[in-house]
Amino acid sequence: MTSPTIELYWDSTYAIAIELITHYPQLYPEDVGLHEMSELIETLPGFRDDPSLATERILLDIQIVWYEEARA
């Protein structure tokens, strides 16, 4: 039995960060540029938002949480 997919939107900062850690454990957030990170997020299972709505601020917020949680 598979677990249900969480629906992700750009304002789901924490959930996106956790999904990035889960799906890309080999990546370090500080090594991923914002454009690449946007593409990674858009390919996550459950991502449902409009890719054109991503702003630099949103991506930086996600990257900060990703960094903090990956180091915890």
BELLIN-V853962 format. One record per residue. N is the residue number from 0. RES is the residue in one small letter. PSI is psi in whole degrees, 0 to 359 (999 if undefined). NEAR is the number of other ideal C-beta (glycine too) atoms within 8 Angstrom. D_FIRST is the distance of its C-alpha to the first C-alpha in Angstrom with 1 decimal. Layout:
N	RES	PSI	NEAR	D_FIRST
N	RES	PSI	NEAR	D_FIRST
//
This chain:
0	m	130	2	0.0
1	t	151	3	3.8
2	s	151	4	6.7
3	p	147	4	9.4
4	t	132	6	12.3
5	i	136	8	15.4
6	e	129	7	18.5
7	l	137	13	21.2
8	y	162	8	24.9
9	w	329	8	27.9
10	d	4	5	28.6
11	s	55	10	25.2
12	t	306	10	27.0
13	y	314	8	25.1
14	a	320	9	21.6
15	i	316	15	22.7
16	a	317	12	24.3
17	i	319	9	21.2
18	e	322	13	19.2
19	l	317	16	22.1
20	i	317	11	22.1
21	t	315	7	18.4
22	h	338	9	18.7
23	y	59	8	22.4
24	p	341	6	23.0
25	q	350	3	26.0
26	l	144	9	27.8
27	y	128	6	30.3
28	p	327	11	30.8
29	e	346	5	34.5
30	d	357	5	34.5
31	v	123	10	32.7
32	g	164	5	35.0
33	l	321	9	34.3
34	h	314	6	34.2
35	e	318	8	31.6
36	m	320	14	29.6
37	s	316	11	29.7
38	e	320	8	28.3
39	l	316	13	25.5
40	i	316	13	24.5
41	e	338	8	24.8
42	t	358	6	22.3
43	l	141	12	19.6
44	p	133	6	16.4
45	g	352	9	17.2
46	f	123	10	20.9
47	r	1	6	22.7
48	d	170	8	26.3
49	d	117	4	29.5
50	p	331	7	30.2
51	s	351	4	33.9
52	l	352	8	33.6
53	a	130	9	33.0
54	t	166	6	36.1
55	e	320	6	37.3
56	r	315	6	37.1
57	i	313	12	33.5
58	l	320	12	32.6
59	l	319	9	34.8
60	d	316	9	33.2
61	i	317	14	29.7
62	q	322	12	31.2
63	i	313	8	32.9
64	v	318	12	29.8
65	w	312	13	27.9
66	y	310	10	30.8
67	e	317	8	31.0
68	e	326	11	27.4
69	a	333	9	27.3
70	r	351	5	30.4
71	a	999	4	29.3
//
